[in-house]
Amino acid sequence: MVKASFFSTEPLFFKFIYIVGFLGAFYALYENIFLEKEKQSGIAIYILLLFGLFHLRRANVMLKHRKSQNNSKNTAQ
């Protein structure tokens, strides 16, 4: 049986945000390596925002998961 992962349990909207952020990270890396400073678009700031959203959501999910495990252990005793 396949185990549910963080990404598979997220709503479709957030999956889209994560994929756009991941692709944007590659584009920002491309800009930093191959384009001159004057031609860069400044997309790196938006990418940092998207990855920050990802990490906040993941931390929130992990916190809820830990609380539910602690509650189930307390009720079983």
N, C-alpha and C positions, 0 to 999 in steps of 0.2 A: 504494500500500500504506500502511496506517495505521501510524504509528510508535507503539511502546509508550511509555506515560507512566509516571510514578512511581505514580500512583493505580491505573492498570489492572493493574500487576504486584503490588500488595499483596494479602495474603490477605483473605478476606471479613471476618474479625473486625476487622482494623484499618480496613477501609473503613467498617464500622459505627461504630467509635470516632471516626473523622474526621468522619463526617456528624453524629453526636450532638454533637461538639465545635463544629462549625460552626453548628448550630441553637442550641446553648446560648449561643454568643457573641451571637447576635441577641437571645436572651431576656435575657441579662445587660445588654445595651445598653438594651433596653426598660425593665428594672427601674431602671437608673440615670437614665433620662430621665423616666419617668412615675410612678414610685412614690416614696413618702416613705422616708426613711432607715430608719425603724423597721419597715417592711413588706418590705424587701428580704430575699431568701433567702440571700445569700452564695454564690450559684452561681458567681460570678466566679472564685473560688479553684479550683474544679474545672475550669473552662474553661481556666485557665492551665495546669493540670496536663495536660489533654488536648492542648493545643497544644504543650506541652513534649515530650510523648511523640511527637507528629508530627514535630517538628523533630529530635529525637534519632534516630528511625528514618530520616528522610530523609538526615541527615548520615552515618549508618552505611552506607546504600545507596550514597551518592555516593562514600564512601571505598573501599568494596569495588570499585566500578566503576573508579575511578582506578587501584587496585592491579592489577586484571585487565588494564587497558589497558597499564600499564607492563610487566607480565609478558609480554604478547604482543609488545610492541615489543622487549624484551630477547631473547626467544627467536627473533625474526625476524632479528636482526642476526647 
